[in-house]
Amino acid sequence: MTAAQNTAFQAGSGFTPATLLTGIASVVLVLAFVWVIWVSLGTFRAWQNGQVVLFDVVWSALRASIVLMVLGFYLR
């Protein structure tokens, strides 16, 4: 953004574009953390009921964590 655009954005919204970007990235990462917890707990419950083996629990948690790491890398 140019300096004029940055000033106009700040005057209209009350905060800087960098603050908005940080807020959006924070919300996305919190939602991703909730998703990883949801996947892990769902697979753990399936393992408790005997529907999946322990390997599936570890594998799904690992895949979800990898997605979280890649998302964190791009949002930093």
Rosetta blueprint (number, residue, H / E / L):
1 M L
2 T L
3 A H
4 A H
5 Q H
6 N H
7 T H
8 A H
9 F H
10 Q H
11 A H
12 G H
13 S H
14 G L
15 F L
16 T L
17 P H
18 A H
19 T H
20 L H
21 L H
22 T H
23 G H
24 I H
25 A H
26 S H
27 V H
28 V H
29 L H
30 V H
31 L H
32 A H
33 F H
34 V H
35 W H
36 V H
37 I H
38 W H
39 V H
40 S H
41 L H
42 G H
43 T H
44 F H
45 R H
46 A H
47 W H
48 Q H
49 N L
50 G L
51 Q L
52 V L
53 V L
54 L H
55 F H
56 D H
57 V H
58 V H
59 W H
60 S H
61 A H
62 L H
63 R H
64 A H
65 S H
66 I H
67 V H
68 L H
69 M H
70 V H
71 L H
72 G H
73 F H
74 Y H
75 L H
76 R L
